[in-house]
Amino acid sequence: SRRKGTARQSVGHNPIMSRLPSPVLNRRIIADTALEMMDRDGYAAFSMPRLGDELGVRTPSLYHHFRDRADILAEVARTVVLKTEVPEQRPDEPWTEYFVALSVNFRRTILRHRNTAPVLLQFLPRDVLLARYEIAAAQLAQHSEVLPSQHVLFMDGLEKLTLGSALVEAVGPAARATPFPTATPEAQPLLTAAVRSNELDSEQLFVETVRAFLAGVAGGAGPQV
């Protein structure tokens, strides 16, 4: 009877059974955990074994939900982009401010998760962005200031401005006190004088850059072919 009891005990504590995928484990939980790991430890520290340890499962269990490491990273990129709040169009503001707010929200989201910059560069979720650009195109269609032939210029340029600004800042120093920090009065006297006269922080500079871009597109006569 002692041997039977031992056998029953070993079955009850089967290490293989205990490491099978948890019924609550799903793509969202895995992607959220991967994002938390990158936020905490950096992208370079991310690995599949470490992700499995974080979730309390063996690495092969992750492949019940994702094809491979790239599939997980793509879902992390989707998770970051989907965290961006889509603003409402306010009737008391110029219509361009909707796009300023959208760009600022996207930039802030990326900078809250700056360690995922390499992931966003490689796995930018076009399906999510296309759905949001369709909303943006509907907004543009309501305003005659931007010709239909300018819509792609408008949205493509705004995407590049926003992503470029956010990703450059994300991979740089955590807090850059001034633009062009390596400029010196001896080597770049005019540039350093311009920096000293600047009163805008990095987000304010971005906002004014977006406004200037929008004004330029809206005031232009269309693409010069």
C-alpha positions as CSV (number, residue, x, y, z in Angstrom):
1,S,0.0,0.0,0.0
2,R,2.9,2.3,0.6
3,R,4.1,1.8,-3.0
4,K,0.6,2.5,-4.3
5,G,0.4,5.7,-2.2
6,T,3.8,6.8,-3.5
7,A,2.6,6.2,-7.1
8,R,-0.6,8.2,-6.5
9,Q,1.5,11.0,-5.0
10,S,3.8,11.1,-8.0
11,V,0.9,11.3,-10.4
12,G,-0.6,14.2,-8.4
13,H,2.6,16.2,-8.7
14,N,3.5,15.4,-12.3
15,P,5.9,18.2,-13.3
16,I,4.9,17.8,-16.9
17,M,1.2,18.2,-16.1
18,S,2.0,21.2,-13.9
19,R,3.8,23.0,-16.8
20,L,1.1,22.6,-19.4
21,P,-0.4,25.9,-20.6
22,S,-2.7,27.5,-18.1
23,P,-6.3,27.8,-19.3
24,V,-6.0,31.5,-18.5
25,L,-2.9,32.0,-20.7
26,N,-3.7,33.7,-24.0
27,R,-2.2,36.0,-26.6
28,R,-3.2,39.2,-24.7
29,I,-1.7,38.0,-21.4
30,I,1.5,36.9,-23.1
31,A,1.9,40.2,-25.1
32,D,1.2,42.3,-22.0
33,T,3.8,40.4,-20.0
34,A,6.4,40.8,-22.8
35,L,5.7,44.5,-22.9
36,E,6.0,44.8,-19.1
37,M,9.3,42.9,-19.3
38,M,10.7,45.3,-22.0
39,D,9.5,48.4,-20.1
40,R,11.2,47.1,-17.0
41,D,14.4,45.4,-18.3
42,G,14.9,46.7,-21.8
43,Y,14.5,45.1,-25.2
44,A,18.0,43.6,-25.2
45,A,17.1,41.6,-22.0
46,F,13.9,40.1,-23.6
47,S,14.0,36.4,-24.5
48,M,11.5,33.6,-24.8
49,P,12.9,31.6,-21.8
50,R,12.7,34.6,-19.6
51,L,9.1,35.3,-20.8
52,G,8.2,31.7,-20.0
53,D,9.7,32.1,-16.5
54,E,7.8,35.4,-16.0
55,L,4.5,33.6,-16.9
56,G,5.4,30.4,-14.9
57,V,5.4,28.1,-18.0
58,R,8.0,26.4,-20.1
59,T,9.0,28.1,-23.3
60,P,7.3,25.6,-25.6
61,S,4.0,26.5,-24.0
62,L,4.2,29.9,-25.6
63,Y,4.0,28.3,-29.0
64,H,0.5,27.1,-28.3
65,H,-0.5,30.8,-28.8
66,F,2.2,32.2,-31.1
67,R,4.1,30.9,-34.1
68,D,7.5,32.1,-33.0
69,R,9.3,35.0,-31.3
70,A,8.6,37.4,-34.2
71,D,4.9,36.7,-33.8
72,I,5.1,37.7,-30.1
73,L,7.1,40.9,-30.9
74,A,4.5,41.8,-33.6
75,E,1.7,41.5,-31.0
76,V,3.8,43.7,-28.6
77,A,3.9,46.4,-31.3
78,R,0.2,46.1,-31.8
79,T,-0.4,46.4,-28.1
80,V,1.7,49.6,-27.9
81,V,-0.1,51.2,-30.9
82,L,-3.5,50.3,-29.6
83,K,-2.8,52.1,-26.3
84,T,-2.9,55.4,-28.2
85,E,-6.0,57.4,-27.4
86,V,-7.9,58.6,-30.5
87,P,-9.1,62.2,-29.8
88,E,-12.5,63.7,-30.6
89,Q,-12.9,66.5,-33.0
90,R,-13.9,69.6,-31.0
91,P,-16.0,72.1,-32.9
92,D,-14.5,75.0,-31.0
93,E,-11.0,74.3,-32.4
94,P,-9.4,74.4,-35.8
95,W,-9.8,71.0,-37.5
96,T,-6.1,70.6,-37.7
97,E,-5.9,70.3,-33.9
98,Y,-7.5,66.9,-34.1
99,F,-4.4,65.7,-36.0
100,V,-2.1,67.5,-33.6
101,A,-3.7,65.7,-30.7
102,L,-3.6,62.4,-32.4
103,S,0.1,62.8,-33.2
104,V,0.9,63.9,-29.7
105,N,-1.0,61.0,-28.2
106,F,0.8,58.5,-30.4
107,R,4.2,60.0,-29.6
108,R,3.5,59.9,-25.9
109,T,2.5,56.3,-26.1
110,I,5.7,55.3,-27.8
111,L,7.8,57.3,-25.3
112,R,6.0,55.6,-22.4
113,H,7.2,52.4,-23.8
114,R,10.5,53.6,-25.3
115,N,12.3,50.3,-24.9
116,T,10.0,48.9,-27.6
117,A,11.4,51.3,-30.2
118,P,13.3,48.5,-32.1
119,V,10.1,46.4,-32.0
120,L,8.0,49.2,-33.5
121,L,10.6,49.8,-36.2
122,Q,10.5,46.2,-37.3
123,F,6.9,45.2,-36.6
124,L,4.9,48.4,-37.1
125,P,1.3,47.1,-37.2
126,R,0.0,48.4,-40.5
127,D,-3.5,46.8,-39.9
128,V,-4.1,48.9,-36.8
129,L,-2.7,52.1,-38.5
130,L,-4.7,51.6,-41.6
131,A,-7.9,51.4,-39.6
132,R,-7.0,54.7,-37.9
133,Y,-6.0,56.3,-41.2
134,E,-9.4,55.5,-42.6
135,I,-10.8,57.6,-39.7
136,A,-8.3,60.3,-40.5
137,A,-9.3,60.2,-44.2
138,A,-12.9,60.6,-43.2
139,Q,-11.9,63.7,-41.1
140,L,-10.0,65.1,-44.1
141,A,-12.9,64.6,-46.5
142,Q,-14.9,67.0,-44.4
143,H,-12.5,69.9,-45.1
144,S,-12.0,71.5,-48.5
145,E,-8.6,73.0,-47.4
146,V,-7.0,69.7,-48.1
147,L,-7.5,68.4,-51.7
148,P,-8.2,64.7,-52.2
149,S,-4.9,64.5,-54.0
150,Q,-3.1,65.7,-50.9
151,H,-4.6,63.2,-48.4
152,V,-1.8,60.6,-48.8
153,L,0.8,63.3,-48.6
154,F,-0.9,64.6,-45.4
155,M,-1.2,61.2,-43.7
156,D,2.1,59.7,-44.8
157,G,4.0,62.9,-43.8
158,L,2.3,63.0,-40.4
159,E,3.2,59.4,-39.7
160,K,6.8,59.9,-40.6
161,L,7.0,63.1,-38.4
162,T,5.4,61.4,-35.5
163,L,7.3,58.1,-35.6
164,G,10.6,59.8,-36.4
165,S,10.3,62.2,-33.5
166,A,9.2,59.5,-31.0
167,L,11.7,56.9,-32.1
168,V,14.7,59.2,-32.2
169,E,13.9,60.5,-28.7
170,A,13.1,56.9,-27.5
171,V,16.6,55.6,-28.3
172,G,18.4,58.7,-27.1
173,P,19.0,59.9,-23.5
174,A,16.0,59.4,-21.2
175,A,15.8,63.2,-20.6
176,R,17.4,65.4,-23.1
177,A,17.5,68.9,-21.6
178,T,18.0,70.7,-24.9
179,P,18.0,70.0,-28.7
180,F,21.4,69.6,-30.3
181,P,23.1,68.9,-27.0
182,T,26.5,68.4,-28.5
183,A,26.7,71.8,-30.2
184,T,29.3,74.1,-28.7
185,P,29.6,77.9,-29.0
186,E,33.1,77.6,-30.4
187,A,32.2,75.2,-33.3
188,Q,28.5,76.2,-33.8
189,P,28.0,79.7,-32.6
190,L,24.8,80.4,-34.5
191,L,23.3,77.0,-33.6
192,T,24.0,77.4,-29.9
193,A,22.6,80.9,-30.0
194,A,19.4,79.6,-31.5
195,V,19.2,76.8,-28.9
196,R,19.6,79.4,-26.1
197,S,16.8,81.5,-27.5
198,N,14.4,78.5,-27.8
199,E,11.8,78.3,-25.0
200,L,10.0,75.2,-26.1
201,D,10.5,71.7,-24.6
202,S,10.7,68.6,-26.9
203,E,6.9,68.0,-27.0
204,Q,6.2,71.7,-27.6
205,L,8.7,71.7,-30.4
206,F,7.0,68.6,-31.9
207,V,3.6,70.2,-31.7
208,E,4.7,73.3,-33.5
209,T,6.5,71.2,-36.1
210,V,3.2,69.3,-36.7
211,R,1.2,72.5,-37.0
212,A,3.7,73.9,-39.5
213,F,3.5,70.8,-41.6
214,L,-0.3,70.8,-41.5
215,A,-0.4,74.5,-42.4
216,G,2.0,73.8,-45.3
217,V,0.0,71.0,-46.7
218,A,-3.4,72.8,-46.3
219,G,-2.0,76.0,-47.8
220,G,-0.2,74.3,-50.7
221,A,-1.6,73.9,-54.2
222,G,-1.1,70.1,-54.2
223,P,1.8,67.9,-55.1
224,Q,4.1,69.2,-57.8
225,V,4.5,66.5,-60.4
